[in-house]
Structure formats: structure tokens, C-alpha cells
Amino acid sequence: MQTSKSFRMDDFIAGWIGGASSVVVGHPLDTVKTRLQAGKGYKNTLHCILTIYRKETVMGFFKGMSFPLASITVYNSVVFGTFSNTQRLISKYRYGDGRHPCSMADLTVASMLTGLVSVGLGAPVDLVKIRLQMQTQMVLAENLQLAGNVSNGTNIPMRSISIPSRRLYRGPIHCISSILQTEGLQGLYRGAGAMILRDVPGYMLYFIPYTIMCDLLKPDASSSLHPGSIWLAGGLAGSISWVTATPADVVKSRMQADAQLQRKYKGILHCIVDSYKTEGAQVFFRGVTVNAIRGFPMSATMFLTYELSLQFIRSL
């Protein structure tokens, strides 16, 4: 499992296992979050949950989960493997020993670099997930290139028409193929800029609180942390990270859900300005409740499974 003193593969394996468990726990609320941020017609979180359940049954909450289950496991493997190995490389470079505890500055650099690396893999994964989650939304006529008049020559009021959407994508592979055909490779990275704004500070506010809380909850320096303490530290770190990342997450979700039929947003700044003008500042905190609730069990499960898997692998 270990290729050198500074670089270890076991962190990647444990991250993969933790990622799988977190997807199963968090995907239903992730669907609710996406619908609230990028969809229309939902009054609040509870109304969104009830609407999905009534129209799509329980399976509606698990729409698009097969792709995250296959891909986010790899994504989390890269995130946790990169963070842990970057810490060791920094410690080896600065202190001559990869096992030397990292300072707060070291943790900041490692977590921000992890956030930057994660976007390369995470942006296409998120985009496909969101496109699949948004399939049952109504397609508004204002987002379609429609031409034609009624018989008396009067123009059809564009905003008064709504057309029930048909299923655009048969599954993740068809979704990727369609995006590549219609939008090119850059289409898979739509919203990547907003994702950088979310994930670089987001991972800093994910790993640092977790490390601090683990140190506080540890009885003494030599003893190992209780699984309950890992679960609590991971859950709180997840809630903190997701709540603070919500404004950037709203922008990212809107840009990624923006269908190719007719672009509504020209870029990040245009999305921010347009969203603010039409819906006010509160729009950037849409889904914050879901993020706070969802962030806790997801991250608690992620960190606990990661740490326990790592202990097991290293005991072999």
C-alpha cells in the first residue's frame, strides 16, 4: 500500500470506501438541494421534498445516483488521497519528516490545493449529476427557440407557455455523450469557475475544522480517537463547509443546470448579477438549510468510514 515514505496509496483506497458510503447517505438531500437552487416552483425545503415525493415517489430522491456512486467514490479517493499526501510532502519538505504534525498554514495550503485539484474531476461529475437530477423540471418556453404565431397574427406570450419536459438523457453515459456532441469538451466543465470559488475555500473550511475538533476531542496526544468523536468532528466540519459554500454552490448549480437550448447565463458574473436582480440577495442562500442538514450525516459518514478503513488497511 505504501510506495514511499511520503506518498501512500492507502489514503486513496480509504477515501474511495468513504466516498461510497457518503453518496448513499447524502444523495436524497442533494437532489432536494439541486432542485431548490436551480429549479422553479418550490416554496421551501419541505415543499420541495413533498413535491418530489408526490410526483416521483421515493425513487425521485435517488435520481442520478448511479453516476455519483461510480464517480464520487473516485472523486473522494482523489480528495482524501491528495490532502493526506500533500500534508506529508509539506512536512517532509519543511521539517525533514513526513510524519511531523502540520501547522495551520500547512493545513491551509494542503486543503486549498486539494480543492483546486478536485475541480478537474469533480466539475464533469457534478454537471452530469445535476443535469440528470433536473430532468423532471418544466422546460419554460422562454428557454426555447420558438417561432410561430396564432392564426389571427397575435404573438404567443412566451412566458405564458410551459411544456412538460421529456427525458433528455437516458442515463449518465448518454448525458456525457450528448453534452460532448452539443457543447464540446468545454461543456463538461461549465460552472468549473464557480466550483473553484466553492471548493478552494470550501475544503479549507472542511479539513481544518475537522483537524481542530479531532485535536480537541482527543483525550491525550498518544491515544486514538473514539469513533463517536470522529463522527461528530466530521459532521460538524461538513456542515460548516457546506453552509459557507452555499452562495458559490448556488451559482455553480445554476450554470450547470443551464441547458444548451438557449443559454441564460453568459458567465459567472452574469449569473450572479442576473440572479441578484431577479430574486434578491436571498437567492444565494437558497438550499442553505438542506446543505447544513445534508452536510452533517454525509461528512460524518465520510470521515468515520475513511478513518476506520485506513486503520483496517494499515493493520493488515
N, C-alpha and C positions, 0 to 999 in steps of 0.2 A: 504493500500500500504506500510505501514511502520511497520516493525516488532520490531525494536528497534531504539534508538536514533542514533546509529552508522551504522546500516545496513538497507538499504531501497531497496524495490523491484521496485519502480517506475523508477529507473535508467535503470534497465534491460528491462522494458517494452518500455521505450522511445528509448533505443538502438536498440530494435527489429524493431520498426517502422522506425527509421532512416536507419537501415541496408537494409530494403526492398527498400526504395527509392533510395539508393545509388547503388544497384545492377542494377536496371533498367537503370539508367543514365550511369553507367560505364562499363557494360559488353561488348558492342561492341568494345570499345578500349582495353579492357582486352584481348579479342580474338586476336586482332592485335598484342598486346604486346607478348602474348604467342607464336604466330606463328613466330615473329621476333626472339625471344630468343631461341626457341627450334626447329624451323623448318628450312627448307633449300629452297634456290631459290629465296629469296626476296632481292632486291637491297637496298630498304629503306622503310620508313614508308608508303609513298604514293603508292609505287609499291605494297606493301603488301595489302593495302586497296583495290586498284583497282583489284588485282588478286583474292581476296576473293569475291569481288562483281561480277566479270565476271564469275567465275567458280561456285559460290554457291548462288548468288543473295544476297539480303539484309538479308535473313534468316541465311546466313553463319556467320554473326556477332553475332547472338544470339544463336549459337550452345552451348549446355551445360548450358543454363541459368536457366533451371528449378531447377536443383540441387542447384546452388548458391542461388537462390531466396528462396528456402526452408531452406537451411542450413546456409548461410551467415547472414540471419536475426538473427538466434540463435547465431551465432558467434559474431556478433556486439553487441548483447544483453549482452553476457558474457564479451566482451571487455569493454564496457562503464559501465556496472554494476560493474565489478571488479575494474576498475580505480576509479570510484566515491566512492565506499565503502571503498577501500583501503586508499584513501585520508582521509576519515572521521575517520577510525580506527587509522591511524597515528596521526592525530590531537588530537584525544581523549587520546591516549597513551602519546604523547609528551607534550600537553598543557592542558589536562584535559577537553577539549571541542571539540566535533566532528565538530563544525561549525567554528573553528578557521582557518584562512587562512593558507594554506600550504606554507612552504618556498621552495626555488628552489631545495634543497636537498630532501625534502619530495616528491615533484613532480617527481623528477628523480627516486626515489625508487618505487613510485606508478606506474609510466609508465613502468619501466623495469620489474616489477613483472607482470604487465598486459601482456606485450609481451611474457613472459615465459609461463603464464597460457594459452594464446591464441593458442599456438602451439599444445597443446593437442587436441583441437577441430579443429583447422584450418588446420593442416597438411593433414589429410584424405580428407577434403573438397577440398583443393587446388589440391591434387593429382587427384581426380576423375574429377574435372573441367578441368584440363589440359589434361588428357587422352581423354576426350570427345571432347575437342577443337582441338586436334591433329589428329583426326581420318581420315581426308581427305588428310593428308600428304602422299607423296610417301614413300613406305617401300623400303629402299635400300637393295640390295642383301647382302651387307656386314654385315647387321644386322640379316641375316637369316642363319640358319644351312642348307646349301645346299650341296648336294653331287651329283656327276654325271659328266660325260664327254660327249663331242660331239662324233659323230661316228668315226672320224679319230683319236680319242685318245687325242686331244688337250684340255687342261683345259679351261673352260669358264672363261674369265676375270671377276672376281667377281664385280668389281666396274663399269663395263660397263652395268650391267643389272639393270633395275628398274621395279618394279612390282606395278601396281596400287593397292592401299590398298583396301581391302573390309572392311566393317564396323565391327570392332571387338566387339563393345558394342552396345546393343540395347537401353540402357538408363542408368541412374545413378545406379539403383539397380542391373542391370546385370553387370555393371562395377565393383561395390563393390564385388559382388559375385564371379566374375572371378578373381579379384585380390586376394581375400581370398583363393580361390581354388589353384591358381598357385603360389602365393608368401607368403601366410600366413598372419597373423595379422601384422607382421612387414612390409609387402608390402605396407600397407596403410600409413605407416609412413616413406616411402622412401623420402629422402630430408628434413626430420624434423630437422636434424642438421643445414643445410643451412638456414632453416626457422628461427631457433633460432638466428643465426647470423644476419638475416634480421630484425626480429621483435623486439628483445630486444632493440637494439639502435633505431630501426625504430619508435617504439611507444614513445620513449623518445623524438625523433625529430618530433613527431606528436602532442602530448598533451602539451608539454612545449611551443613551438612557438604559439600554439593556445591560451594558457592561457596568455602569454605575450602580444600578439596582442589584445586580448579582453580587457586587462587592459589599454593598450594604446588608444584604440578606445572608451573606456567608458568616457563620459563627466565628471562624478564625481563618487565617491565611492558609493553613495546612489542610483544613477539612474540605470535603467535597460538598457541593451544593445539593440541597434536598430537591427532588423532582417538583414538589409543590412550589418552591421558590423560583425554580426555572420557569415554570408555567406562569406564575404571577408576573415576573420580570418581563418575560416575552410578551405577555398580553398587554401590559401597560405600555411597553415600548411601541407595540403595534398601533395602539390607539393614539398615542402622541404623534407618531409619524404620519398616520393617515389623516388625522384632523388638520394638522398643519399643512399637509399636501393637497387638501381638498380644492382650493382655488385653481391651482395648476392642473389638477386632475379633471376639473370641470372643462377647462379649455381643451385639454387633450382628448377627452371623450367626445366633445362636440366636433372637433376637427376630424377625428377618426370615423365618427358616425356620418359625417357629411358625404352623402352619396355622390357618385360621379355623374349622375344625370344632369345636374347643374350645380356647380359649386356655390355654396352660400358664403363661405369664408375664403378670403384670398391668402390669409396667413395668420400667425399667432396674434399679432397686434390688432388686425381687423376683427378677429373673433372676440377678443377682449372688449374692444370698443363697441362693436355691434351688440354683444350680449349685455353690456352695461347700459347702453342707450335704450334697448327694448325691454329689459327686465330688471334693471337696477342692480345695485351692488350685492344684494342678497343672492343673486343668481350664482355667484362664485362660492357660495356656501351650501348650495343645493346638494343634498346627499351627505352632509357632514355628520348627521345623526347615524346614518347607515354605516358610514366609514368608521365612526367611533365604536359602534356595536360590533361590526364585522371585523374590525382590526384586532380586537382583543382575542376572540377564540382562534382566529386564523394564525396570528403570530404566536400565541401561547402554544398551540399545537405544533407549529413550525419549529420553534426553538426547543421545545421539550423533546420532540421526535429526533431532531438534529443532534442534540446533546446525548441522548440515550443511545442513538445509533452509533455516534462517534465513540462513546465509551465501550460499546459492544465490539466494534471493529478493532479498536486498539487493544482489546483484551484477548483477541484471537492469537 
